[in-house]
C-alpha cells in the first residue's frame, strides 16, 4: 500500500520495535521511517511532531547514499543534531 510516497504494510500491528538494528534501511518504507523517528524521539527532550517532520525531510533530502542500516541512519541523525538543531 502506498501513501504520500511511502510503502506501508497492511497489518494491524507494528512491524518494527525495540532499537535500531542492522536491518537494511529503506527511506521509502513508511513503517521503518516512522519507527526510526520514534526511536530518535525517545532521546530528545521536548520532541514535537514538527521536529519529527523536519527529521523526516532530512532523511529524504540529505541522507548520504552510504547509509544502509537503521543503526547508521540513527547515528547520522544523532551526529547531525538529530536533524532539528
DSSP file (Angstrom, degrees, kcal/mol; ACC not computed):
  #  RESIDUE AA STRUCTURE BP1 BP2  ACC     N-H-->O    O-->H-N    N-H-->O    O-->H-N    TCO  KAPPA ALPHA  PHI   PSI    X-CA   Y-CA   Z-CA
    1    1 A X              0   0    0      0, 0.0     7,-3.7     0, 0.0     2,-0.5   0.000 360.0 360.0 360.0 135.4    0.0    0.0    0.0
    2    2 A X  E     +A    7   0A   0      5,-0.2     2,-0.4    28,-0.0     5,-0.2  -0.957 360.0 168.4-120.5 129.4    1.4    3.4   -0.9
    3    3 A X  E >  S-A    6   0A   0      3,-1.5     3,-2.3    -2,-0.5    27,-0.1  -0.996  72.5 -11.7-136.5 130.1    0.5    6.7    0.8
    4    4 A X  T 3  S-     0   0    0     -2,-0.4     3,-0.1     1,-0.3    -1,-0.1   0.835 130.6 -49.9  51.5  38.9    2.4   10.0    0.3
    5    5 A X  T 3  S+     0   0    0      1,-0.3    -1,-0.3     0, 0.0     2,-0.3   0.446 116.3 111.1  83.9  -1.5    5.3    8.3   -1.5
    6    6 A X  E <   -A    3   0A   0     -3,-2.3    -3,-1.5    23,-0.1     2,-0.5  -0.705  64.8-131.2-102.8 156.5    5.7    5.6    1.2
    7    7 A X  E     -Ab   2  29A   0     21,-3.0    23,-1.8    -2,-0.3    24,-0.7  -0.934  29.0-169.0-100.3 130.7    5.1    1.9    1.1
    8    8 A X        -     0   0    0     -7,-3.7     2,-0.2    -2,-0.5    21,-0.0  -0.949  20.8-121.2-122.9 140.6    3.0    0.8    4.2
    9    9 A X        -     0   0    0     -2,-0.4     2,-1.5     1,-0.1     6,-0.1  -0.567  19.5-129.5 -77.3 142.8    2.3   -2.7    5.3
   10   10 A X        +     0   0    0     -2,-0.2     2,-0.3     2,-0.0    -1,-0.1  -0.595  66.2 120.5 -90.8  73.4   -1.3   -3.7    5.5
   11   11 A X        -     0   0    0     -2,-1.5     4,-0.1     2,-0.1    -2,-0.0  -0.942  65.1-135.7-135.0 155.9   -1.1   -5.1    9.1
   12   12 A X  S    S+     0   0    0     -2,-0.3     2,-0.3     2,-0.1    -2,-0.0   0.175  85.2  58.0 -96.1  17.5   -2.8   -4.2   12.3
   13   13 A X  S    S-     0   0    0      0, 0.0     2,-0.3     0, 0.0    -2,-0.1  -0.944  94.3 -84.7-143.3 163.1    0.5   -4.3   14.4
   14   14 A X        -     0   0    0     -2,-0.3    -2,-0.1     1,-0.2     3,-0.1  -0.495  26.5-163.4 -71.2 130.6    3.9   -2.7   14.5
   15   15 A X  S    S+     0   0    0     -2,-0.3     2,-0.4     1,-0.1    -1,-0.2   0.777  77.2  46.1 -80.9 -28.1    6.4   -4.3   12.2
   16   16 A X        +     0   0    0     15,-0.1     2,-0.3     2,-0.0    -1,-0.1  -0.947  65.6 148.1-121.7 134.1    9.3   -2.6   13.9
   17   17 A X        +     0   0    0     -2,-0.4     2,-0.3     2,-0.2    18,-0.0  -0.936  41.9  36.5-151.5 175.4   10.0   -2.4   17.6
   18   18 A X  S    S-     0   0    0     -2,-0.3     2,-0.3     2,-0.0     3,-0.0  -0.620 101.4 -26.2  82.1-137.7   12.9   -2.3   20.0
   19   19 A X  S    S-     0   0    0     -2,-0.3    -2,-0.2     1,-0.1    52,-0.1  -0.729  76.6 -80.0-112.4 160.2   16.0   -0.4   19.0
   20   20 A X        -     0   0    0     -2,-0.3     2,-0.2    50,-0.1    -1,-0.1  -0.308  56.8-176.7 -56.2 142.8   17.5    0.4   15.6
   21   21 A X        -     0   0    0      2,-0.1    50,-1.9    -3,-0.0    49,-0.5  -0.537  44.2 -81.4-128.6-167.0   19.4   -2.7   14.2
   22   22 A X  S    S+     0   0    0     48,-0.2     3,-0.1    -2,-0.2    -2,-0.1   0.288  79.7 132.8 -86.7  10.2   21.5   -3.7   11.3
   23   23 A X  S    S-     0   0    0      1,-0.1    47,-1.7    46,-0.1    48,-0.2  -0.318  72.8 -94.1 -56.6 145.4   18.3   -4.2    9.2
   24   24 A X  B     -C   69   0B   0     45,-0.2     2,-0.4    46,-0.1    45,-0.3  -0.446  41.9-132.6 -63.0 131.4   18.6   -2.6    5.8
   25   25 A X        -     0   0    0     43,-2.4     2,-0.5    -2,-0.2    -1,-0.1  -0.765  21.1-171.9 -93.4 131.7   17.1    0.9    5.9
   26   26 A X    >   -     0   0    0     -2,-0.4     3,-2.2     3,-0.1     7,-0.2  -0.950  13.2-159.9-124.1 108.8   14.6    1.9    3.2
   27   27 A X  T 3  S+     0   0    0     -2,-0.5    -1,-0.1     1,-0.3    33,-0.0   0.534  92.8  60.2 -69.9  -3.3   13.6    5.5    3.3
   28   28 A X  T 3  S+     0   0    0    -22,-0.1   -21,-3.0     1,-0.0     2,-1.0   0.489  81.4  94.4 -95.4  -6.1   10.5    4.6    1.2
   29   29 A X  B <>  -b    7   0A   0     -3,-2.2     4,-2.5   -23,-0.2     3,-0.3  -0.765  60.8-165.0 -88.1 102.8    9.3    2.2    3.8
   30   30 A X  H  > S+     0   0    0    -23,-1.8     4,-2.4    -2,-1.0     5,-0.2   0.865  86.2  53.7 -58.9 -39.4    6.9    4.4    5.9
   31   31 A X  H  > S+     0   0    0    -24,-0.7     4,-2.0     1,-0.2    -1,-0.2   0.899 112.2  44.7 -61.9 -40.4    6.7    1.9    8.8
   32   32 A X  H  > S+     0   0    0     -3,-0.3     4,-2.4     2,-0.2    -2,-0.2   0.887 112.2  50.3 -74.7 -39.5   10.5    1.9    9.1
   33   33 A X  H  X S+     0   0    0     -4,-2.5     4,-2.5    -7,-0.2     5,-0.2   0.937 113.2  47.2 -62.4 -45.7   10.9    5.7    8.8
   34   34 A X  H  X S+     0   0    0     -4,-2.4     4,-2.6    -5,-0.2    -2,-0.2   0.908 110.8  52.4 -62.3 -42.2    8.3    6.2   11.5
   35   35 A X  H  X S+     0   0    0     -4,-2.0     4,-2.2    -5,-0.2    -1,-0.2   0.926 111.0  46.8 -57.4 -46.4   10.0    3.6   13.7
   36   36 A X  H  X S+     0   0    0     -4,-2.4     4,-2.3     2,-0.2    -2,-0.2   0.905 112.0  49.3 -67.1 -41.4   13.3    5.3   13.4
   37   37 A X  H  X S+     0   0    0     -4,-2.5     4,-2.3     1,-0.2    -1,-0.2   0.915 111.1  50.6 -63.1 -42.1   11.9    8.8   14.1
   38   38 A X  H  X S+     0   0    0     -4,-2.6     4,-1.1     2,-0.2    -2,-0.2   0.882 108.5  52.4 -63.2 -37.9   10.1    7.4   17.1
   39   39 A X  H >< S+     0   0    0     -4,-2.2     3,-0.6     1,-0.2     4,-0.3   0.929 111.1  46.9 -61.7 -45.0   13.4    5.9   18.3
   40   40 A X  H >< S+     0   0    0     -4,-2.3     3,-2.0     1,-0.2     4,-0.4   0.887 104.4  62.4 -62.9 -38.9   15.1    9.2   18.0
   41   41 A X  H >< S+     0   0    0     -4,-2.3     3,-1.1     1,-0.3     6,-0.3   0.793  91.4  65.6 -59.9 -29.5   12.2   11.0   19.8
   42   42 A X  T << S+     0   0    0     -4,-1.1    -1,-0.3    -3,-0.6    -2,-0.2   0.708 105.2  45.0 -67.4 -17.1   12.9    9.0   22.9
   43   43 A X  T <  S+     0   0    0     -3,-2.0     2,-0.6    -4,-0.3    -1,-0.2   0.443  98.2  82.8-102.6  -2.8   16.3   10.7   23.2
   44   44 A X  S X  S-     0   0    0     -3,-1.1     3,-1.2    -4,-0.4     2,-0.2  -0.899  71.9-140.7-112.3 114.2   15.1   14.3   22.5
   45   45 A X  T 3  S+     0   0    0     -2,-0.6    -2,-0.1     1,-0.3    -3,-0.0  -0.498  89.5  16.5 -69.1 135.7   13.6   16.3   25.3
   46   46 A X  T 3  S+     0   0    0     -2,-0.2    -1,-0.3     1,-0.2     2,-0.1   0.785  85.5 179.6  73.8  27.3   10.6   18.3   24.2
   47   47 A X    <   -     0   0    0     -3,-1.2     2,-0.3    -6,-0.3    -1,-0.2  -0.374   3.4-174.0 -63.1 137.6   10.2   16.3   21.0
   48   48 A X     >  -     0   0    0      1,-0.1     4,-1.9    -2,-0.1     5,-0.1  -0.843  40.5-109.3-128.2 166.4    7.3   17.6   18.8
   49   49 A X  H  > S+     0   0    0     -2,-0.3     4,-2.1     1,-0.2     5,-0.1   0.843 119.7  58.7 -64.5 -30.9    5.6   16.4   15.7
   50   50 A X  H  > S+     0   0    0      2,-0.2     4,-1.9     1,-0.2    -1,-0.2   0.907 105.0  48.9 -63.6 -41.1    7.1   19.4   13.9
   51   51 A X  H  > S+     0   0    0      1,-0.2     4,-2.3     2,-0.2    -1,-0.2   0.881 109.1  53.9 -64.6 -37.2   10.6   18.2   14.9
   52   52 A X  H  X S+     0   0    0     -4,-1.9     4,-2.5     1,-0.2    -2,-0.2   0.886 106.7  51.3 -62.8 -39.3    9.6   14.8   13.5
   53   53 A X  H  X S+     0   0    0     -4,-2.1     4,-2.2     2,-0.2    -1,-0.2   0.876 109.1  50.6 -66.0 -37.6    8.6   16.3   10.2
   54   54 A X  H  X S+     0   0    0     -4,-1.9     4,-2.4     2,-0.2    -2,-0.2   0.923 110.6  49.6 -65.0 -43.7   12.0   18.1   10.0
   55   55 A X  H  X S+     0   0    0     -4,-2.3     4,-2.5     1,-0.2    -2,-0.2   0.922 109.3  52.0 -59.2 -45.3   13.7   14.8   10.7
   56   56 A X  H  X S+     0   0    0     -4,-2.5     4,-1.9     1,-0.2    -1,-0.2   0.915 109.9  48.5 -58.3 -44.5   11.7   13.1    8.0
   57   57 A X  H  X S+     0   0    0     -4,-2.2     4,-2.4     1,-0.2     5,-0.3   0.899 109.8  52.3 -64.0 -40.6   12.6   15.7    5.5
   58   58 A X  H  X>S+     0   0    0     -4,-2.4     4,-2.6     1,-0.2     5,-0.8   0.903 107.8  52.2 -61.8 -41.2   16.3   15.4    6.4
   59   59 A X  H  X5S+     0   0    0     -4,-2.5     4,-0.6     1,-0.2    -1,-0.2   0.914 116.0  40.5 -60.2 -42.4   16.1   11.7    5.9
   60   60 A X  H  <5S+     0   0    0     -4,-1.9    -2,-0.2    -5,-0.2    -1,-0.2   0.792 127.1  29.2 -80.3 -28.0   14.6   12.1    2.4
   61   61 A X  H  <5S+     0   0    0     -4,-2.4    -3,-0.2    -5,-0.2    -2,-0.2   0.725 130.5  24.5-106.6 -22.9   16.7   15.1    1.2
   62   62 A X  H  <5S+     0   0    0     -4,-2.6     2,-0.2    -5,-0.3    -3,-0.2   0.494  76.8 124.4-124.4  -5.6   20.1   14.8    3.0
   63   63 A X     << -     0   0    0     -5,-0.8    10,-0.0    -4,-0.6    -4,-0.0  -0.415  65.0-118.8 -63.5 122.6   20.7   11.2    3.9
   64   64 A X    >   -     0   0    0     -2,-0.2     3,-1.8     1,-0.1    -1,-0.1  -0.303  18.2-120.4 -61.3 146.2   24.1   10.1    2.4
   65   65 A X  T 3  S+     0   0    0      1,-0.3    -1,-0.1    -3,-0.1    -2,-0.1   0.760 107.9  66.7 -59.8 -27.1   23.7    7.2    0.0
   66   66 A X  T 3   +     0   0    0      2,-0.0     2,-1.0     6,-0.0    -1,-0.3   0.517  69.9 106.5 -75.9  -4.5   26.1    5.0    2.1
   67   67 A X    <   +     0   0    0     -3,-1.8    -1,-0.0     1,-0.2   -42,-0.0  -0.652  36.7 154.5 -79.3 103.5   23.6    4.8    5.0
   68   68 A X        +     0   0    0     -2,-1.0   -43,-2.4   -44,-0.1     2,-0.3   0.617  48.8  52.0-109.4 -16.5   22.4    1.2    4.6
   69   69 A X  B  > S-C   24   0B   0    -45,-0.3     4,-2.0     1,-0.1   -45,-0.2  -0.821  79.8-115.8-122.6 161.7   21.2    0.2    8.1
   70   70 A X  H  > S+     0   0    0    -47,-1.7     4,-2.9   -49,-0.5   -48,-0.2   0.901 116.9  53.8 -58.0 -41.2   18.9    1.6   10.7
   71   71 A X  H  > S+     0   0    0    -50,-1.9     4,-2.7     1,-0.2     5,-0.2   0.916 107.4  49.3 -62.6 -43.3   21.9    2.0   13.1
   72   72 A X  H  > S+     0   0    0    -51,-0.2     4,-2.1     2,-0.2    -1,-0.2   0.891 113.7  46.0 -66.1 -37.4   23.8    4.0   10.6
   73   73 A X  H  X S+     0   0    0     -4,-2.0     4,-2.5     2,-0.2    -2,-0.2   0.925 112.6  50.8 -68.7 -43.8   20.9    6.3    9.9
   74   74 A X  H  X S+     0   0    0     -4,-2.9     4,-2.3     1,-0.2    -2,-0.2   0.931 112.9  45.7 -57.1 -48.0   20.2    6.7   13.6
   75   75 A X  H  X S+     0   0    0     -4,-2.7     4,-2.8     2,-0.2    -1,-0.2   0.868 110.8  53.5 -65.3 -37.7   23.8    7.6   14.3
   76   76 A X  H  X S+     0   0    0     -4,-2.1     4,-1.2    -5,-0.2    -1,-0.2   0.920 110.2  47.4 -62.5 -44.3   23.9   10.0   11.3
   77   77 A X  H  <>S+     0   0    0     -4,-2.5     5,-3.0     1,-0.2     6,-0.5   0.926 113.7  47.9 -62.4 -44.3   20.8   11.8   12.7
   78   78 A X  H ><5S+     0   0    0     -4,-2.3     3,-1.2     1,-0.2    -2,-0.2   0.922 111.0  49.7 -63.6 -44.6   22.4   11.9   16.2
   79   79 A X  H 3<5S+     0   0    0     -4,-2.8    -1,-0.2     1,-0.3    -2,-0.2   0.714 109.8  53.5 -68.6 -19.8   25.7   13.3   14.9
   80   80 A X  T ><5S-     0   0    0     -4,-1.2     3,-1.6    -3,-0.3     5,-0.3  -0.114 130.4 -89.7-106.9  35.1   23.9   15.9   12.9
   81   81 A X  G X>5S-     0   0    0     -3,-1.2     3,-1.9     1,-0.3     4,-1.1   0.825  73.9 -68.9  65.9  32.2   21.9   17.3   15.8
   82   82 A X  G 34<S-     0   0    0     -5,-3.0    -1,-0.3     1,-0.3    -4,-0.2   0.575  80.5 -81.9  62.0   9.0   19.0   14.9   15.2
   83   83 A X  G <4 S+     0   0    0     -3,-1.6    -1,-0.3    -6,-0.5    -2,-0.2   0.517 126.0  77.1  78.2   3.7   18.4   16.9   12.0
   84   84 A X  T <4        0   0    0     -3,-1.9    -2,-0.2    -7,-0.2    -3,-0.1   0.462 360.0 360.0-125.9  -3.9   16.5   19.5   14.0
   85   85 A X     <        0   0    0     -4,-1.1    -4,-0.1    -5,-0.3    -3,-0.1   0.461 360.0 360.0 -96.5 360.0   19.1   21.7   15.8
